[in-house]
Amino acid sequence: MNNGDDTVKRSTEEPGAKKGYTRREMLKMSAAAGGGIALGASGLGAIMKMLGTTEAPPASSGGGAASASAANERLDFYGEHQAGIVTPQQTYMYLVGFKVTAPDRKTLVGLLRDWTRFCDLSTGGSSAVEAGGRLLPPSDSGESVDLPAARLSITFGFGPSFFSQDGQDRFGISAKAPKYLQDIPRMPKDRIDESLSGGDICIQVCAEDQQVAFHAARNLIRLSAFTASVLWMQEGFISSPPGSTPRNLFGFKDGTANSLHDSSAGYDDVVWCGDDEPSWMRGGSYLAYRKIRMLLEVWDRSSLKDQEDTFGRHKDSGAAYGRSGEFDAVSPAELPADSHVRLAKQDGAQMHRRAYSYTGGIDARTGNVDAGLLFLSYQRNPDKQFVPMLRLMSRMDKLNEYTAHIASSLFACPGGWKPGEYVGQRLLEG
């Protein structure tokens, strides 16, 4: 018969034993420490001490989307920046928009504290343990108990309506609104569905295991009962060999331009907000979200030449016209005037792309496949880096013949959290 001590010993001492702890192992250790909900590194440290070991599970911030060890990797929920922004993309993503229904700041803070506790535990590969009896609902839905951390990241953003709605300062924080936070302007060819857009709070959940990602999204929704309601939820996926750029559902590589700013200095220039923002926003970023329906049936009847002319890149290699490698410098003059890549280079602004594909079954009205791209980009100044590019693309991009933009939102993602701090604390209490 195994007990908690045996579990820890096997995980850390046996030859060939896997590194880290599964959620079931963490649940056993939490129970051995007296039940209840432990908070990440601090709570886990106390459990380790009681069980006779001081070795805590390792945290990791590296690894590609298809890394062989990705399932056991843990991303730290705390740090200078939020995980899930420049973190190498995980395979699965859920994006959830919430409307806050809490009547006052105190109730809102209670929700954010509950969310923080859950995120701390879940990103560390642990689960909540019900300390009460069997007559109450469990503290955790339980579908990820046997699963590892899977590079789970949970990223929070606040929408314009979180600060002010219908002229009302809802939580006494309108004066702290970030500099560039406003709704993305409508473009002439947009087909925006308001039910898929906006929200007071947006949460991006990413992981290498879909069930781990869904578990996190589900329990964040569960914890929000009576204080926030779900407006919309999007589910995305990507797949690529390690070190390779993922392809979208048109078969073209998506995210090649991220290599241009792939450095600490590059992220400072392109992604992270600086001293011109409120203190709570420094080290954060703006998340621009567009849901783009891809007209796959029209695209699949187009010639390879038309497809490549639309992007200005070769489909197989990802190289721009006139070049042989995906990451070779682009010469706009060698690309069709209305091609997607030429217009992006003409605009000149950089942003950090983090797009995911989506599928939604069959459109009952047309019988066509409902699928496309969840375009996510992070930037420090959307007024310069995102909106001008969107306007240019909306007017001239040949890709418009094969796509429709159906959802749109902008969120301010604060800088990273400090241990012992709840999500949004510097905004609400600073």
C-alpha positions in Angstrom: 0.0 0.0 0.0 1.4 3.4 -1.0 1.2 6.6 1.1 2.2 10.2 0.6 5.8 9.6 1.6 6.2 6.8 -0.9 4.8 9.0 -3.6 7.3 11.8 -3.1 10.2 9.3 -2.7 9.4 7.6 -6.0 9.1 10.9 -7.8 12.5 12.1 -6.7 14.8 9.1 -6.1 13.9 6.1 -8.2 16.2 5.6 -11.3 14.3 6.7 -14.4 11.4 8.2 -12.4 9.7 11.1 -14.1 10.7 14.6 -13.0 8.0 16.5 -11.1 4.6 15.5 -9.8 1.3 14.7 -11.3 -1.9 16.3 -10.0 -2.9 13.1 -8.3 0.5 13.0 -6.4 0.0 16.6 -5.4 -3.5 15.8 -4.2 -2.1 13.1 -2.0 0.6 15.4 -0.6 -2.0 18.1 0.1 -4.1 15.6 2.0 -1.1 14.4 4.0 -0.6 18.1 5.0 -4.1 18.4 6.3 -6.2 19.1 3.3 -7.5 22.4 2.0 -6.1 24.6 -0.8 -2.3 25.2 -0.9 -0.9 28.2 -2.7 1.8 27.3 -5.2 5.5 27.5 -4.1 4.8 28.7 -0.6 2.1 26.2 0.3 4.0 23.4 -1.5 7.2 24.2 0.5 5.3 23.6 3.7 4.0 20.3 2.4 7.5 19.2 1.3 8.9 20.0 4.8 6.2 17.9 6.5 7.0 15.0 4.2 10.7 15.1 4.9 12.0 16.7 1.7 12.8 20.2 0.7 12.9 19.6 -3.1 10.1 21.5 -4.7 8.9 20.8 -8.3 10.9 22.8 -10.8 9.4 25.7 -12.7 10.2 26.2 -16.4 9.6 28.9 -18.9 11.1 27.3 -22.0 10.4 24.7 -24.6 8.7 24.6 -27.9 5.1 23.7 -28.7 6.0 20.1 -29.5 8.8 19.5 -27.0 9.1 15.9 -25.8 9.3 17.1 -22.2 6.6 19.7 -22.5 4.0 17.7 -20.6 6.0 17.8 -17.4 7.1 21.4 -17.6 5.7 24.0 -15.3 5.5 27.7 -16.0 5.7 30.1 -13.1 2.5 32.0 -12.6 4.6 34.8 -11.0 7.3 37.0 -12.6 8.1 40.4 -14.1 5.7 39.6 -17.0 2.7 37.4 -17.3 3.3 34.0 -18.8 1.5 33.2 -22.0 2.5 36.4 -23.9 6.1 35.7 -25.2 6.0 32.2 -23.8 6.6 29.7 -26.7 3.2 28.8 -27.9 1.5 25.8 -26.4 -0.6 23.5 -28.6 -4.1 24.3 -27.1 -5.7 27.6 -26.2 -9.0 28.7 -24.6 -9.9 32.4 -24.7 -12.7 33.5 -22.4 -14.5 36.9 -22.1 -16.2 37.7 -18.9 -18.7 40.4 -17.9 -18.2 41.4 -14.2 -21.5 41.3 -12.3 -20.0 41.9 -8.8 -21.9 44.9 -7.3 -18.8 46.4 -5.6 -15.0 46.4 -5.4 -14.9 44.1 -2.4 -16.8 41.4 -4.2 -14.7 41.8 -7.2 -11.5 41.5 -5.2 -12.9 38.2 -3.7 -13.3 36.8 -7.2 -9.7 37.8 -8.2 -8.3 36.3 -5.1 -10.1 33.0 -5.8 -8.8 33.1 -9.4 -5.3 33.7 -8.2 -5.3 30.8 -5.8 -6.6 28.5 -8.5 -4.0 29.7 -11.1 -1.2 29.3 -8.6 -2.1 25.7 -7.9 -3.1 24.7 -11.4 0.0 26.1 -13.2 2.1 24.3 -10.6 0.5 21.0 -11.5 -1.6 20.7 -8.4 -5.3 20.6 -7.6 -7.5 21.8 -4.8 -8.5 19.2 -2.1 -11.9 19.2 -0.5 -11.4 19.4 3.2 -15.1 19.1 4.0 -17.5 16.2 3.8 -19.2 14.4 0.9 -22.3 16.6 1.1 -20.7 19.6 -0.6 -19.5 20.0 -4.2 -15.8 19.3 -4.6 -13.3 22.2 -4.6 -12.1 21.1 -8.0 -13.9 19.5 -11.0 -11.1 16.9 -11.0 -10.7 16.0 -14.7 -7.0 16.9 -14.6 -6.0 15.1 -11.4 -4.0 12.5 -13.1 -2.4 14.9 -15.6 0.9 16.9 -15.4 1.2 20.6 -15.6 1.6 20.6 -19.4 3.1 24.1 -19.6 -0.2 25.6 -18.5 -0.2 29.4 -18.6 -3.1 31.7 -17.6 -3.0 35.3 -18.8 -5.4 38.1 -17.7 -6.5 41.2 -19.5 -8.9 44.0 -18.7 -11.2 45.6 -21.3 -12.3 49.2 -21.6 -15.7 48.5 -19.9 -13.8 47.3 -16.8 -12.8 50.9 -16.1 -15.8 52.8 -17.3 -19.2 51.8 -18.7 -22.0 54.1 -19.8 -20.1 57.0 -18.2 -19.9 55.3 -14.8 -16.7 54.6 -12.9 -17.7 51.1 -11.8 -14.9 50.3 -9.4 -13.3 53.7 -8.8 -10.4 53.0 -11.2 -11.2 55.0 -14.3 -8.4 57.4 -13.6 -6.0 54.4 -13.8 -7.1 53.3 -17.2 -4.1 52.5 -19.5 -3.1 55.0 -22.2 -4.3 53.2 -25.3 -7.2 51.0 -24.1 -10.2 51.6 -26.3 -12.4 49.5 -28.5 -10.8 48.6 -31.9 -12.3 50.8 -34.6 -14.7 49.1 -37.0 -13.3 48.5 -40.4 -15.4 48.8 -43.6 -15.4 45.1 -44.4 -15.9 43.9 -40.8 -18.8 41.5 -40.0 -18.4 41.8 -36.2 -20.7 39.7 -34.0 -21.1 41.6 -30.7 -21.9 38.4 -28.9 -18.3 37.2 -29.6 -16.6 40.4 -28.8 -15.7 42.7 -25.8 -15.8 42.0 -22.2 -14.6 43.4 -18.8 -12.0 40.6 -18.3 -10.4 38.3 -20.8 -8.5 35.2 -19.7 -6.2 33.3 -22.1 -5.5 29.7 -21.1 -2.8 27.7 -22.9 -1.4 24.2 -22.4 0.2 21.3 -24.2 -2.7 19.1 -23.0 -6.2 20.0 -24.1 -7.9 18.6 -21.0 -5.5 20.5 -18.8 -6.3 23.7 -20.6 -10.1 23.1 -20.5 -9.9 22.2 -16.9 -8.4 25.6 -16.1 -10.9 27.4 -18.2 -13.8 25.5 -16.7 -12.8 26.1 -13.1 -12.2 29.8 -13.7 -15.8 29.9 -15.0 -17.0 27.9 -12.0 -15.3 30.1 -9.5 -16.9 33.2 -11.1 -20.4 32.1 -10.2 -22.5 35.1 -9.0 -19.6 37.6 -9.6 -19.0 37.3 -13.3 -20.7 35.7 -16.3 -19.2 34.3 -19.5 -19.9 36.3 -22.6 -18.0 34.1 -25.0 -15.3 31.4 -25.2 -13.1 30.5 -28.1 -11.1 27.3 -28.5 -7.9 27.2 -30.6 -5.1 24.8 -31.6 -1.7 24.8 -33.4 0.7 22.1 -34.4 4.2 22.1 -35.7 7.5 20.2 -35.4 9.8 21.5 -32.7 11.4 24.8 -33.7 9.1 25.3 -36.7 6.6 28.0 -37.4 3.0 26.7 -37.2 0.8 26.7 -40.2 -2.7 28.2 -40.4 -5.6 26.4 -42.0 -4.7 27.9 -45.4 -1.5 25.9 -45.1 0.8 28.9 -44.8 3.2 29.5 -42.0 1.9 32.0 -39.4 4.2 34.0 -37.1 7.4 34.1 -39.1 7.8 37.9 -38.4 8.1 37.1 -34.6 11.7 36.2 -35.3 12.5 39.9 -36.0 12.1 40.9 -32.3 12.9 37.6 -30.6 15.2 39.0 -27.9 14.9 40.8 -24.6 15.6 44.1 -26.3 13.1 43.3 -29.0 10.4 42.5 -26.6 11.0 45.7 -24.7 10.6 47.6 -28.0 7.6 45.7 -29.4 5.7 44.0 -26.6 6.2 45.4 -23.0 4.6 48.7 -21.9 7.0 51.3 -20.4 7.1 54.3 -18.1 4.4 56.2 -20.1 1.8 53.8 -18.7 0.2 53.7 -15.2 2.5 51.8 -12.8 0.3 48.6 -12.8 0.6 48.4 -16.6 4.4 48.6 -16.9 5.8 45.3 -18.0 2.4 44.4 -19.4 1.1 44.5 -22.9 -2.1 45.1 -25.0 -3.8 42.1 -26.4 -5.6 42.6 -29.8 -8.0 39.8 -30.6 -9.7 39.2 -34.0 -11.7 36.1 -34.9 -11.3 35.6 -38.6 -13.5 33.2 -40.5 -11.6 31.5 -43.3 -13.6 30.7 -46.4 -12.0 27.3 -46.9 -14.2 26.1 -49.7 -13.3 29.2 -51.9 -9.7 28.9 -50.9 -9.5 25.2 -51.8 -10.7 25.9 -55.3 -7.9 28.5 -55.9 -4.8 27.7 -57.8 -1.5 27.4 -55.9 -0.3 30.5 -57.7 -3.3 32.5 -56.5 -2.7 31.3 -53.0 1.0 32.2 -53.0 0.3 35.6 -54.7 -2.2 36.3 -51.9 0.4 35.9 -49.2 3.5 36.8 -51.2 5.3 33.7 -49.9 5.9 30.2 -51.2 3.5 27.8 -49.5 6.0 24.9 -48.9 9.1 26.8 -47.6 7.5 29.9 -46.2 10.0 32.0 -48.1 9.0 35.4 -49.5 9.0 35.8 -53.2 12.6 36.3 -54.4 14.0 34.5 -51.4 14.8 30.9 -50.5 14.4 30.7 -46.7 11.5 31.4 -44.5 13.4 34.0 -42.4 15.3 35.7 -45.3 14.8 39.4 -45.4 11.7 40.4 -47.4 12.0 42.6 -50.5 8.5 44.2 -50.8 9.2 45.2 -54.5 9.3 41.5 -55.4 5.8 40.8 -53.9 2.4 41.4 -55.5 1.2 44.9 -54.5 -1.9 43.6 -52.7 -0.2 40.6 -51.0 -0.5 40.1 -47.3 3.2 40.2 -46.6 3.9 43.2 -48.7 1.3 45.3 -47.0 2.6 44.2 -43.6 6.1 45.3 -44.6 4.7 48.5 -46.0 3.1 49.3 -42.7 6.4 48.7 -41.0 5.0 48.1 -37.5 6.0 45.1 -35.5 3.8 43.1 -33.1 4.1 39.8 -31.3 1.7 37.3 -33.1 0.2 34.4 -31.1 -2.5 33.1 -33.4 -4.4 29.8 -33.1 -6.6 28.0 -35.6 -10.2 27.1 -34.7 -12.9 24.8 -36.0 -16.6 25.2 -35.1 -18.4 22.4 -37.0 -20.6 23.1 -40.1 -22.4 26.4 -40.8 -26.0 25.3 -40.9 -26.9 28.2 -43.3 -24.4 27.3 -46.0 -23.2 23.8 -45.3 -19.6 25.1 -45.3 -17.0 24.4 -42.6 -16.9 27.0 -39.9 -13.2 27.4 -39.3 -10.5 30.0 -39.3 -8.0 31.9 -37.2 -8.1 33.4 -33.7 -5.7 36.2 -34.4 -4.0 37.3 -31.2 -1.2 39.9 -31.1 0.6 41.6 -28.2 2.0 45.1 -28.5 3.0 48.0 -26.3 1.1 50.6 -28.4 -1.9 49.4 -30.4 -2.5 52.9 -31.8 0.8 52.7 -33.7 1.4 48.9 -34.0 -2.0 47.4 -34.7 -4.8 49.8 -35.8 -2.9 51.4 -38.7 -2.0 47.9 -40.0 -5.6 46.8 -39.7 -6.8 49.8 -41.6 -4.3 49.1 -44.4 -5.1 45.4 -44.6 -8.9 46.1 -44.6 -8.5 48.3 -47.7 -6.0 46.5 -49.8 -5.2 42.9 -48.6 -6.0 40.3 -51.2 -6.6 37.9 -48.3 -9.9 39.7 -47.8 -11.3 37.7 -50.7 -11.0 34.5 -48.5 -11.7 35.8 -45.0 -14.3 37.6 -42.8 -13.5 39.3 -39.5 -16.3 38.4 -37.1 -15.1 39.3 -33.6 -12.8 42.1 -32.3 -11.6 43.2 -28.8 -8.7 44.9 -27.1 -7.5 44.2 -23.6 -4.9 45.6 -21.3 -2.7 42.8 -19.8 -0.9 44.0 -16.6 2.7 43.3 -15.7 3.4 40.1 -14.0 2.3 39.1 -10.5 4.4 39.0 -7.3 4.1 36.0 -4.9 1.4 36.8 -2.4 -0.3 39.3 -4.7 -3.7 38.7 -6.3 -4.5 39.3 -9.9 -5.1 43.0 -10.5 -4.1 44.1 -6.9 -1.8 46.9 -8.0 -4.7 48.3 -10.2 -7.3 48.0 -7.5 -5.3 48.9 -4.4 -2.1 50.7 -5.8 
